[in-house]
Amino acid sequence: MRISILQIKIVHSLVFWVLSACVLYALYSGVFDRITKLTWVAVAGGLIEGVVLVAGGWKCPLARMAENLGAERGSVTDIFLPRWFAMRIFSICGTTFIVACVILVVRLLRR
């Protein structure tokens, strides 16, 4: 079975939404001091994504797959998001994740 660029875009979009939910849940948990096991699952998701990106030279493996299939660019701009947002996704989500982790650490230290 041959994988199409459209299929990669769909998977890339799903991964993006799951990881975005992880970032937002980690932030929610810290802000409202509702730290649960699910909080740590969300943090782990964000950390795993970070490791994957660092290991890949800050390039997503799905982006490489799309480019190998002939996509001009396989970056996050290829997922189904407005271009303005997609071009800033790493800085927006990365900053939000770092803020969430800092808030979680502060909450834990105050307990």
MOPAC internal coordinates of N, CA, C and O (Angstrom, degrees):
PM7 1SCF
backbone

  N    0.0000 0     0.00 0     0.00 0    0    0    0
  C    1.4543 1     0.00 0     0.00 0    1    0    0
  C    1.5299 1   109.07 1     0.00 0    2    1    0
  O    1.2310 1   120.84 1   -49.79 1    3    2    1
  N    1.3016 1   116.01 1   130.21 1    3    2    1
  C    1.4623 1   121.91 1   179.50 1    5    3    2
  C    1.5188 1   109.18 1   -92.37 1    6    5    3
  O    1.2310 1   120.98 1   -47.10 1    7    6    5
  N    1.3104 1   115.74 1   132.90 1    7    6    5
  C    1.4668 1   121.48 1   178.86 1    9    7    6
  C    1.5207 1   108.36 1   -88.25 1   10    9    7
  O    1.2310 1   120.61 1   -44.23 1   11   10    9
  N    1.3272 1   116.44 1   135.77 1   11   10    9
  C    1.4632 1   120.80 1   180.00 1   13   11   10
  C    1.5316 1   110.39 1   -98.80 1   14   13   11
  O    1.2310 1   121.94 1   -17.00 1   15   14   13
  N    1.3135 1   113.89 1   163.00 1   15   14   13
  C    1.4655 1   119.84 1   176.75 1   17   15   14
  C    1.5295 1   109.60 1   -61.85 1   18   17   15
  O    1.2310 1   119.91 1   142.56 1   19   18   17
  N    1.3124 1   117.78 1   -37.44 1   19   18   17
  C    1.4620 1   121.16 1   178.24 1   21   19   18
  C    1.5297 1   110.71 1   -60.57 1   22   21   19
  O    1.2310 1   120.49 1   136.50 1   23   22   21
  N    1.3179 1   116.67 1   -43.50 1   23   22   21
  C    1.4658 1   119.93 1   178.87 1   25   23   22
  C    1.5331 1   110.87 1   -62.30 1   26   25   23
  O    1.2310 1   120.42 1   139.42 1   27   26   25
  N    1.3181 1   116.80 1   -40.58 1   27   26   25
  C    1.4670 1   120.21 1   177.85 1   29   27   26
  C    1.5242 1   110.12 1   -64.41 1   30   29   27
  O    1.2310 1   120.48 1   139.02 1   31   30   29
  N    1.3414 1   116.69 1   -40.98 1   31   30   29
  C    1.4693 1   119.72 1   178.24 1   33   31   30
  C    1.5265 1   111.33 1   -62.01 1   34   33   31
  O    1.2310 1   120.38 1   140.85 1   35   34   33
  N    1.3039 1   116.89 1   -39.15 1   35   34   33
  C    1.4637 1   120.55 1   179.79 1   37   35   34
  C    1.5284 1   110.03 1   -66.13 1   38   37   35
  O    1.2310 1   120.26 1   132.86 1   39   38   37
  N    1.3308 1   117.10 1   -47.14 1   39   38   37
  C    1.4707 1   120.37 1   178.34 1   41   39   38
  C    1.5236 1   110.35 1   -63.09 1   42   41   39
  O    1.2310 1   120.31 1   136.87 1   43   42   41
  N    1.3301 1   117.01 1   -43.13 1   43   42   41
  C    1.4606 1   122.20 1   178.72 1   45   43   42
  C    1.5347 1   110.16 1   -58.76 1   46   45   43
  O    1.2310 1   120.65 1   138.05 1   47   46   45
  N    1.3130 1   116.37 1   -41.95 1   47   46   45
  C    1.4626 1   120.67 1   178.62 1   49   47   46
  C    1.5259 1   111.36 1   -64.67 1   50   49   47
  O    1.2310 1   120.40 1   136.19 1   51   50   49
  N    1.3248 1   116.84 1   -43.81 1   51   50   49
  C    1.4677 1   120.81 1   178.91 1   53   51   50
  C    1.5283 1   111.19 1   -62.03 1   54   53   51
  O    1.2310 1   120.80 1   135.11 1   55   54   53
  N    1.3238 1   116.08 1   -44.89 1   55   54   53
  C    1.4675 1   120.16 1   177.96 1   57   55   54
  C    1.5261 1   109.56 1   -61.39 1   58   57   55
  O    1.2310 1   120.49 1   136.49 1   59   58   57
  N    1.3193 1   116.68 1   -43.51 1   59   58   57
  C    1.4640 1   120.57 1   178.50 1   61   59   58
  C    1.5277 1   111.08 1   -57.85 1   62   61   59
  O    1.2310 1   119.80 1   132.75 1   63   62   61
  N    1.3126 1   117.99 1   -47.25 1   63   62   61
  C    1.4667 1   120.57 1  -177.37 1   65   63   62
  C    1.5222 1   111.85 1   -67.44 1   66   65   63
  O    1.2310 1   120.00 1   142.64 1   67   66   65
  N    1.3183 1   117.60 1   -37.36 1   67   66   65
  C    1.4724 1   120.37 1   177.25 1   69   67   66
  C    1.5276 1   110.06 1   -65.36 1   70   69   67
  O    1.2310 1   120.46 1   133.33 1   71   70   69
  N    1.3272 1   116.73 1   -46.67 1   71   70   69
  C    1.4630 1   119.64 1  -179.76 1   73   71   70
  C    1.5250 1   111.68 1   -67.95 1   74   73   71
  O    1.2310 1   120.04 1   145.78 1   75   74   73
  N    1.3083 1   117.53 1   -34.22 1   75   74   73
  C    1.4739 1   120.14 1   175.50 1   77   75   74
  C    1.5160 1   110.61 1   -65.10 1   78   77   75
  O    1.2310 1   120.63 1   140.98 1   79   78   77
  N    1.3268 1   116.41 1   -39.02 1   79   78   77
  C    1.4662 1   120.21 1   175.94 1   81   79   78
  C    1.5258 1   110.55 1   -62.97 1   82   81   79
  O    1.2310 1   120.18 1   142.08 1   83   82   81
  N    1.3281 1   117.27 1   -37.92 1   83   82   81
  C    1.4681 1   120.84 1   176.97 1   85   83   82
  C    1.5232 1   110.72 1   -61.43 1   86   85   83
  O    1.2310 1   120.64 1   133.71 1   87   86   85
  N    1.3254 1   116.38 1   -46.29 1   87   86   85
  C    1.4688 1   120.99 1   179.88 1   89   87   86
  C    1.5244 1   110.21 1   -61.80 1   90   89   87
  O    1.2310 1   120.36 1   132.67 1   91   90   89
  N    1.3127 1   116.92 1   -47.33 1   91   90   89
  C    1.4651 1   120.44 1  -178.73 1   93   91   90
  C    1.5238 1   112.04 1   -66.27 1   94   93   91
  O    1.2310 1   120.10 1   143.07 1   95   94   93
  N    1.3292 1   117.42 1   -36.93 1   95   94   93
  C    1.4615 1   119.71 1   178.75 1   97   95   94
  C    1.5282 1   110.79 1   -68.76 1   98   97   95
  O    1.2310 1   120.24 1   140.54 1   99   98   97
  N    1.3230 1   117.14 1   -39.46 1   99   98   97
  C    1.4635 1   120.17 1   176.50 1  101   99   98
  C    1.5333 1   109.83 1   -61.50 1  102  101   99
  O    1.2310 1   120.18 1   137.56 1  103  102  101
  N    1.3184 1   117.26 1   -42.44 1  103  102  101
  C    1.4653 1   121.01 1   178.00 1  105  103  102
  C    1.5230 1   110.78 1   -64.20 1  106  105  103
  O    1.2310 1   120.29 1   133.54 1  107  106  105
  N    1.3091 1   117.06 1   -46.46 1  107  106  105
  C    1.4671 1   122.30 1   177.87 1  109  107  106
  C    1.5334 1   110.43 1   -57.08 1  110  109  107
  O    1.2310 1   120.69 1   133.03 1  111  110  109
  N    1.3242 1   116.29 1   -46.97 1  111  110  109
  C    1.4643 1   120.82 1  -178.42 1  113  111  110
  C    1.5231 1   111.53 1   -59.31 1  114  113  111
  O    1.2310 1   120.81 1   137.85 1  115  114  113
  N    1.3220 1   116.05 1   -42.15 1  115  114  113
  C    1.4599 1   119.90 1  -179.86 1  117  115  114
  C    1.5138 1   112.68 1   -71.09 1  118  117  115
  O    1.2310 1   120.43 1   133.80 1  119  118  117
  N    1.3135 1   116.78 1   -46.20 1  119  118  117
  C    1.4689 1   120.75 1  -177.08 1  121  119  118
  C    1.5284 1   110.99 1   -63.17 1  122  121  119
  O    1.2310 1   120.30 1   138.18 1  123  122  121
  N    1.3256 1   117.04 1   -41.82 1  123  122  121
  C    1.4641 1   120.13 1  -176.64 1  125  123  122
  C    1.5324 1   113.11 1   -99.05 1  126  125  123
  O    1.2310 1   120.54 1  -170.02 1  127  126  125
  N    1.3192 1   116.57 1     9.98 1  127  126  125
  C    1.4653 1   123.15 1   177.79 1  129  127  126
  C    1.5285 1   111.55 1    50.95 1  130  129  127
  O    1.2310 1   121.12 1  -131.78 1  131  130  129
  N    1.3047 1   115.46 1    48.22 1  131  130  129
  C    1.4718 1   122.25 1   177.26 1  133  131  130
  C    1.5225 1   108.72 1  -120.67 1  134  133  131
  O    1.2310 1   121.80 1  -111.90 1  135  134  133
  N    1.3077 1   114.16 1    68.10 1  135  134  133
  C    1.4572 1   121.10 1  -175.72 1  137  135  134
  C    1.5265 1   108.77 1   -87.24 1  138  137  135
  O    1.2310 1   121.18 1   -60.87 1  139  138  137
  N    1.3300 1   115.36 1   119.13 1  139  138  137
  C    1.4590 1   122.00 1  -177.84 1  141  139  138
  C    1.5264 1   109.40 1  -130.05 1  142  141  139
  O    1.2310 1   120.64 1     2.48 1  143  142  141
  N    1.3060 1   116.39 1  -177.52 1  143  142  141
  C    1.4678 1   120.43 1   175.27 1  145  143  142
  C    1.5295 1   110.69 1   -60.93 1  146  145  143
  O    1.2310 1   120.78 1   144.38 1  147  146  145
  N    1.3247 1   116.11 1   -35.62 1  147  146  145
  C    1.4630 1   119.72 1   178.74 1  149  147  146
  C    1.5341 1   111.43 1   -64.11 1  150  149  147
  O    1.2310 1   120.48 1   148.59 1  151  150  149
  N    1.3201 1   116.68 1   -31.41 1  151  150  149
  C    1.4678 1   120.25 1   175.85 1  153  151  150
  C    1.5210 1   109.77 1   -58.73 1  154  153  151
  O    1.2310 1   120.91 1   135.40 1  155  154  153
  N    1.3305 1   115.87 1   -44.60 1  155  154  153
  C    1.4690 1   119.99 1  -177.62 1  157  155  154
  C    1.5230 1   111.37 1   -71.50 1  158  157  155
  O    1.2310 1   119.88 1   150.62 1  159  158  157
  N    1.3104 1   117.84 1   -29.38 1  159  158  157
  C    1.4684 1   121.14 1   173.64 1  161  159  158
  C    1.5342 1   108.38 1   -65.06 1  162  161  159
  O    1.2310 1   120.71 1   136.21 1  163  162  161
  N    1.3198 1   116.26 1   -43.79 1  163  162  161
  C    1.4650 1   120.99 1   179.53 1  165  163  162
  C    1.5315 1   111.01 1   -63.52 1  166  165  163
  O    1.2310 1   120.36 1   135.74 1  167  166  165
  N    1.3271 1   116.92 1   -44.26 1  167  166  165
  C    1.4651 1   120.83 1   178.57 1  169  167  166
  C    1.5311 1   109.71 1   -62.87 1  170  169  167
  O    1.2310 1   120.53 1   137.22 1  171  170  169
  N    1.3225 1   116.58 1   -42.78 1  171  170  169
  C    1.4687 1   120.15 1   178.49 1  173  171  170
  C    1.5227 1   110.78 1   -60.21 1  174  173  171
  O    1.2310 1   120.36 1   139.36 1  175  174  173
  N    1.3275 1   116.91 1   -40.64 1  175  174  173
  C    1.4676 1   120.21 1   177.34 1  177  175  174
  C    1.5158 1   111.63 1   -58.90 1  178  177  175
  O    1.2310 1   120.64 1   135.20 1  179  178  177
  N    1.3264 1   116.38 1   -44.80 1  179  178  177
  C    1.4599 1   120.44 1   178.42 1  181  179  178
  C    1.5241 1   112.31 1   -64.76 1  182  181  179
  O    1.2310 1   120.83 1   138.99 1  183  182  181
  N    1.3309 1   116.01 1   -41.01 1  183  182  181
  C    1.4619 1   119.70 1   179.85 1  185  183  182
  C    1.5343 1   111.65 1   -67.63 1  186  185  183
  O    1.2310 1   120.67 1   139.53 1  187  186  185
  N    1.3310 1   116.32 1   -40.47 1  187  186  185
  C    1.4707 1   119.67 1   178.32 1  189  187  186
  C    1.5249 1   110.08 1   -62.56 1  190  189  187
  O    1.2310 1   120.59 1   137.67 1  191  190  189
  N    1.3177 1   116.47 1   -42.33 1  191  190  189
  C    1.4714 1   119.64 1   177.28 1  193  191  190
  C    1.5199 1   110.37 1   -60.52 1  194  193  191
  O    1.2310 1   120.44 1   138.49 1  195  194  193
  N    1.3232 1   116.76 1   -41.51 1  195  194  193
  C    1.4649 1   120.26 1   177.83 1  197  195  194
  C    1.5184 1   112.33 1   -61.03 1  198  197  195
  O    1.2310 1   120.48 1   136.53 1  199  198  197
  N    1.3307 1   116.69 1   -43.47 1  199  198  197
  C    1.4645 1   121.15 1   178.74 1  201  199  198
  C    1.5287 1   110.55 1   -63.02 1  202  201  199
  O    1.2310 1   120.41 1   136.78 1  203  202  201
  N    1.3348 1   116.82 1   -43.22 1  203  202  201
  C    1.4648 1   121.00 1   179.17 1  205  203  202
  C    1.5277 1   110.19 1   -61.07 1  206  205  203
  O    1.2310 1   120.34 1   136.41 1  207  206  205
  N    1.3226 1   116.96 1   -43.59 1  207  206  205
  C    1.4648 1   119.88 1  -179.80 1  209  207  206
  C    1.5177 1   112.11 1   -67.08 1  210  209  207
  O    1.2310 1   120.27 1   136.35 1  211  210  209
  N    1.3366 1   117.10 1   -43.65 1  211  210  209
  C    1.4672 1   119.78 1   178.99 1  213  211  210
  C    1.5266 1   110.08 1   -63.02 1  214  213  211
  O    1.2310 1   120.48 1   134.92 1  215  214  213
  N    1.3253 1   116.69 1   -45.08 1  215  214  213
  C    1.4690 1   121.09 1  -179.65 1  217  215  214
  C    1.5299 1   111.41 1   -62.09 1  218  217  215
  O    1.2310 1   120.48 1   149.27 1  219  218  217
  N    1.3150 1   116.68 1   -30.73 1  219  218  217
  C    1.4612 1   121.03 1  -179.49 1  221  219  218
  C    1.5121 1   113.84 1   -93.98 1  222  221  219
  O    1.2310 1   120.15 1  -163.23 1  223  222  221
  N    1.3327 1   117.31 1    16.77 1  223  222  221
  C    1.4693 1   119.91 1   180.00 1  225  223  222
  C    1.5065 1   112.54 1    67.04 1  226  225  223
  O    1.2310 1   120.66 1  -142.10 1  227  226  225
  N    1.3222 1   116.35 1    37.90 1  227  226  225
  C    1.4746 1   124.36 1  -179.38 1  229  227  226
  C    1.5238 1   112.20 1    64.02 1  230  229  227
  O    1.2310 1   120.91 1  -151.18 1  231  230  229
  N    1.3178 1   115.86 1    28.82 1  231  230  229
  C    1.4606 1   119.92 1   176.19 1  233  231  230
  C    1.5279 1   108.41 1  -129.58 1  234  233  231
  O    1.2310 1   121.10 1   -49.55 1  235  234  233
  N    1.3101 1   115.51 1   130.45 1  235  234  233
  C    1.4584 1   121.62 1  -178.45 1  237  235  234
  C    1.5300 1   110.64 1   -68.69 1  238  237  235
  O    1.2310 1   120.08 1   -41.73 1  239  238  237
  N    1.3454 1   117.45 1   138.27 1  239  238  237
  C    1.4688 1   119.86 1   177.35 1  241  239  238
  C    1.5289 1   112.56 1   -59.02 1  242  241  239
  O    1.2310 1   120.16 1   147.93 1  243  242  241
  N    1.3291 1   117.31 1   -32.07 1  243  242  241
  C    1.4688 1   119.92 1   177.82 1  245  243  242
  C    1.5241 1   110.98 1   -67.97 1  246  245  243
  O    1.2310 1   120.27 1   146.03 1  247  246  245
  N    1.3241 1   117.09 1   -33.97 1  247  246  245
  C    1.4613 1   120.60 1   176.91 1  249  247  246
  C    1.5291 1   109.84 1   -65.03 1  250  249  247
  O    1.2310 1   120.86 1   137.63 1  251  250  249
  N    1.3154 1   115.96 1   -42.37 1  251  250  249
  C    1.4730 1   119.87 1   177.76 1  253  251  250
  C    1.5317 1   110.90 1   -62.07 1  254  253  251
  O    1.2310 1   120.82 1   138.60 1  255  254  253
  N    1.3225 1   116.04 1   -41.40 1  255  254  253
  C    1.4716 1   119.94 1   178.74 1  257  255  254
  C    1.5257 1   110.52 1   -60.59 1  258  257  255
  O    1.2310 1   120.45 1   134.92 1  259  258  257
  N    1.3339 1   116.74 1   -45.08 1  259  258  257
  C    1.4667 1   120.37 1  -179.64 1  261  259  258
  C    1.5269 1   110.67 1   -61.82 1  262  261  259
  O    1.2310 1   120.78 1   138.33 1  263  262  261
  N    1.3388 1   116.12 1   -41.67 1  263  262  261
  C    1.4654 1   119.35 1   179.31 1  265  263  262
  C    1.5292 1   111.22 1   -67.09 1  266  265  263
  O    1.2310 1   120.35 1   143.01 1  267  266  265
  N    1.3111 1   116.94 1   -36.99 1  267  266  265
  C    1.4693 1   120.34 1   178.15 1  269  267  266
  C    1.5323 1   111.49 1   -64.90 1  270  269  267
  O    1.2310 1   120.79 1   154.64 1  271  270  269
  N    1.3379 1   116.10 1   -25.36 1  271  270  269
  C    1.4699 1   120.15 1   178.11 1  273  271  270
  C    1.5252 1   112.55 1   -88.51 1  274  273  271
  O    1.2310 1   120.73 1  -179.58 1  275  274  273
  N    1.3396 1   116.21 1     0.42 1  275  274  273
  C    1.4546 1   118.99 1   175.67 1  277  275  274
  C    1.5150 1   115.94 1   110.94 1  278  277  275
  O    1.2310 1   120.02 1   180.00 1  279  278  277
  N    1.3317 1   117.57 1     0.00 1  279  278  277
  C    1.4664 1   119.00 1   176.91 1  281  279  278
  C    1.5214 1   108.81 1   -65.36 1  282  281  279
  O    1.2310 1   120.91 1   -40.72 1  283  282  281
  N    1.3214 1   115.87 1   139.28 1  283  282  281
  C    1.4540 1   119.67 1   179.54 1  285  283  282
  C    1.5245 1   109.98 1   -61.67 1  286  285  283
  O    1.2310 1   121.18 1   137.29 1  287  286  285
  N    1.3356 1   115.35 1   -42.71 1  287  286  285
  C    1.4633 1   121.80 1   176.35 1  289  287  286
  C    1.5194 1   107.03 1  -137.99 1  290  289  287
  O    1.2310 1   120.74 1   -42.90 1  291  290  289
  N    1.3083 1   116.19 1   137.10 1  291  290  289
  C    1.4560 1   119.93 1   178.89 1  293  291  290
  C    1.5121 1   112.23 1  -109.56 1  294  293  291
  O    1.2310 1   120.73 1  -165.22 1  295  294  293
  N    1.3174 1   116.21 1    14.78 1  295  294  293
  C    1.4605 1   120.32 1  -176.27 1  297  295  294
  C    1.5212 1   111.12 1   -71.09 1  298  297  295
  O    1.2310 1   121.02 1     2.93 1  299  298  297
  N    1.3250 1   115.66 1  -177.07 1  299  298  297
  C    1.4610 1   119.63 1  -178.83 1  301  299  298
  C    1.5213 1   112.58 1   -62.59 1  302  301  299
  O    1.2310 1   120.01 1   167.33 1  303  302  301
  N    1.3036 1   117.59 1   -12.67 1  303  302  301
  C    1.4636 1   118.92 1   175.95 1  305  303  302
  C    1.5151 1   111.08 1   -68.08 1  306  305  303
  O    1.2310 1   120.79 1   166.48 1  307  306  305
  N    1.3344 1   116.09 1   -13.52 1  307  306  305
  C    1.4634 1   119.86 1  -179.95 1  309  307  306
  C    1.5231 1   112.94 1   -86.11 1  310  309  307
  O    1.2310 1   119.76 1   172.75 1  311  310  309
  N    1.3156 1   118.07 1    -7.25 1  311  310  309
  C    1.4535 1   118.38 1   176.46 1  313  311  310
  C    1.5161 1   108.95 1   -86.43 1  314  313  311
  O    1.2310 1   120.87 1   -11.18 1  315  314  313
  N    1.3011 1   115.94 1   168.82 1  315  314  313
  C    1.4648 1   120.39 1  -172.73 1  317  315  314
  C    1.5250 1   111.24 1   -81.67 1  318  317  315
  O    1.2310 1   120.84 1  -104.19 1  319  318  317
  N    1.3295 1   116.00 1    75.81 1  319  318  317
  C    1.4612 1   123.58 1   177.72 1  321  319  318
  C    1.5226 1   108.29 1  -138.06 1  322  321  319
  O    1.2310 1   120.53 1   -22.99 1  323  322  321
  N    1.3268 1   116.59 1   157.01 1  323  322  321
  C    1.4651 1   117.87 1   172.75 1  325  323  322
  C    1.5290 1   109.48 1   -59.37 1  326  325  323
  O    1.2310 1   120.45 1   -41.79 1  327  326  325
  N    1.2890 1   116.74 1   138.21 1  327  326  325
  C    1.4715 1   121.69 1  -175.62 1  329  327  326
  C    1.5257 1   112.25 1   -54.14 1  330  329  327
  O    1.2310 1   119.58 1   136.24 1  331  330  329
  N    1.3384 1   118.40 1   -43.76 1  331  330  329
  C    1.4689 1   121.12 1  -178.72 1  333  331  330
  C    1.5202 1   110.40 1   -56.13 1  334  333  331
  O    1.2310 1   120.34 1   133.71 1  335  334  333
  N    1.3395 1   116.95 1   -46.29 1  335  334  333
  C    1.4556 1   121.72 1  -178.57 1  337  335  334
  C    1.5273 1   110.70 1   -69.49 1  338  337  335
  O    1.2310 1   120.38 1   136.11 1  339  338  337
  N    1.3172 1   116.89 1   -43.89 1  339  338  337
  C    1.4606 1   121.47 1  -178.04 1  341  339  338
  C    1.5265 1   111.74 1   -61.10 1  342  341  339
  O    1.2310 1   120.02 1   143.27 1  343  342  341
  N    1.3225 1   117.56 1   -36.73 1  343  342  341
  C    1.4612 1   121.22 1  -179.83 1  345  343  342
  C    1.5280 1   112.26 1   -68.99 1  346  345  343
  O    1.2310 1   119.89 1   160.81 1  347  346  345
  N    1.3114 1   117.81 1   -19.19 1  347  346  345
  C    1.4669 1   122.19 1  -177.47 1  349  347  346
  C    1.5284 1   113.08 1  -113.51 1  350  349  347
  O    1.2310 1   120.46 1  -168.13 1  351  350  349
  N    1.3151 1   116.72 1    11.87 1  351  350  349
  C    1.4551 1   121.37 1  -171.56 1  353  351  350
  C    1.5220 1   112.91 1   -61.21 1  354  353  351
  O    1.2310 1   119.69 1   138.58 1  355  354  353
  N    1.3277 1   118.20 1   -41.42 1  355  354  353
  C    1.4591 1   119.82 1  -178.62 1  357  355  354
  C    1.5292 1   110.86 1   -65.40 1  358  357  355
  O    1.2310 1   120.03 1   136.67 1  359  358  357
  N    1.3060 1   117.54 1   -43.33 1  359  358  357
  C    1.4655 1   119.07 1  -179.35 1  361  359  358
  C    1.5295 1   111.39 1   -69.82 1  362  361  359
  O    1.2310 1   119.80 1   141.85 1  363  362  361
  N    1.3204 1   117.99 1   -38.15 1  363  362  361
  C    1.4658 1   120.69 1  -179.91 1  365  363  362
  C    1.5248 1   110.88 1   -69.81 1  366  365  363
  O    1.2310 1   120.25 1   126.17 1  367  366  365
  N    1.3169 1   117.12 1   -53.83 1  367  366  365
  C    1.4734 1   120.22 1  -177.79 1  369  367  366
  C    1.5206 1   111.71 1   -69.92 1  370  369  367
  O    1.2310 1   120.19 1   141.71 1  371  370  369
  N    1.3155 1   117.25 1   -38.29 1  371  370  369
  C    1.4657 1   120.69 1   179.25 1  373  371  370
  C    1.5133 1   111.95 1   -62.37 1  374  373  371
  O    1.2310 1   120.80 1   133.31 1  375  374  373
  N    1.3288 1   116.07 1   -46.69 1  375  374  373
  C    1.4651 1   120.43 1   178.70 1  377  375  374
  C    1.5202 1   110.88 1   -64.07 1  378  377  375
  O    1.2310 1   120.30 1   136.50 1  379  378  377
  N    1.3070 1   117.03 1   -43.50 1  379  378  377
  C    1.4648 1   121.03 1   179.04 1  381  379  378
  C    1.5229 1   110.71 1   -61.40 1  382  381  379
  O    1.2310 1   120.12 1   138.74 1  383  382  381
  N    1.3303 1   117.37 1   -41.26 1  383  382  381
  C    1.4632 1   120.85 1   179.69 1  385  383  382
  C    1.5268 1   110.94 1   -65.68 1  386  385  383
  O    1.2310 1   120.13 1   137.38 1  387  386  385
  N    1.3144 1   117.35 1   -42.62 1  387  386  385
  C    1.4685 1   120.63 1   178.54 1  389  387  386
  C    1.5243 1   110.51 1   -63.10 1  390  389  387
  O    1.2310 1   120.26 1   135.94 1  391  390  389
  N    1.3181 1   117.10 1   -44.06 1  391  390  389
  C    1.4697 1   120.97 1   177.35 1  393  391  390
  C    1.5267 1   109.87 1   -60.03 1  394  393  391
  O    1.2310 1   120.33 1   135.69 1  395  394  393
  N    1.3181 1   116.98 1   -44.31 1  395  394  393
  C    1.4707 1   120.76 1   179.23 1  397  395  394
  C    1.5195 1   110.60 1   -60.21 1  398  397  395
  O    1.2310 1   119.89 1   135.93 1  399  398  397
  N    1.3138 1   117.81 1   -44.07 1  399  398  397
  C    1.4691 1   121.16 1  -179.49 1  401  399  398
  C    1.5255 1   111.28 1   -65.56 1  402  401  399
  O    1.2310 1   120.02 1   139.83 1  403  402  401
  N    1.3195 1   117.56 1   -40.17 1  403  402  401
  C    1.4661 1   120.80 1   177.82 1  405  403  402
  C    1.5267 1   109.99 1   -62.68 1  406  405  403
  O    1.2310 1   120.32 1   134.55 1  407  406  405
  N    1.3215 1   116.99 1   -45.45 1  407  406  405
  C    1.4709 1   120.40 1   178.91 1  409  407  406
  C    1.5264 1   110.03 1   -61.64 1  410  409  407
  O    1.2310 1   119.92 1   137.59 1  411  410  409
  N    1.3102 1   117.76 1   -42.41 1  411  410  409
  C    1.4724 1   120.77 1   178.76 1  413  411  410
  C    1.5296 1   111.10 1   -61.70 1  414  413  411
  O    1.2310 1   120.15 1   136.76 1  415  414  413
  N    1.3225 1   117.33 1   -43.24 1  415  414  413
  C    1.4630 1   120.20 1   178.90 1  417  415  414
  C    1.5234 1   110.35 1   -63.23 1  418  417  415
  O    1.2310 1   120.13 1   136.51 1  419  418  417
  N    1.3159 1   117.36 1   -43.49 1  419  418  417
  C    1.4763 1   121.16 1   178.74 1  421  419  418
  C    1.5270 1   109.54 1   -61.03 1  422  421  419
  O    1.2310 1   120.12 1   134.55 1  423  422  421
  N    1.3095 1   117.38 1   -45.45 1  423  422  421
  C    1.4835 1   121.15 1   178.13 1  425  423  422
  C    1.5236 1   111.02 1   -58.59 1  426  425  423
  O    1.2310 1   120.55 1   135.79 1  427  426  425
  N    1.3165 1   116.55 1   -44.21 1  427  426  425
  C    1.4652 1   120.05 1  -178.29 1  429  427  426
  C    1.5248 1   112.11 1   -67.65 1  430  429  427
  O    1.2310 1   120.44 1   142.59 1  431  430  429
  N    1.3254 1   116.76 1   -37.41 1  431  430  429
  C    1.4734 1   120.64 1   179.90 1  433  431  430
  C    1.5281 1   112.34 1   -70.24 1  434  433  431
  O    1.2310 1   120.51 1   153.61 1  435  434  433
  N    1.3118 1   116.64 1   -26.39 1  435  434  433
  C    1.4779 1   121.15 1  -179.92 1  437  435  434
  C    1.5268 1   112.88 1   -82.68 1  438  437  435
  O    1.2310 1   120.21 1   170.56 1  439  438  437
  N    1.3155 1   117.20 1    -9.44 1  439  438  437
  C    1.4635 1   119.85 1  -178.56 1  441  439  438
  C    1.5010 1   111.50 1   -77.04 1  442  441  439
  O    1.2310 1   120.10 1   180.00 1  443  442  441

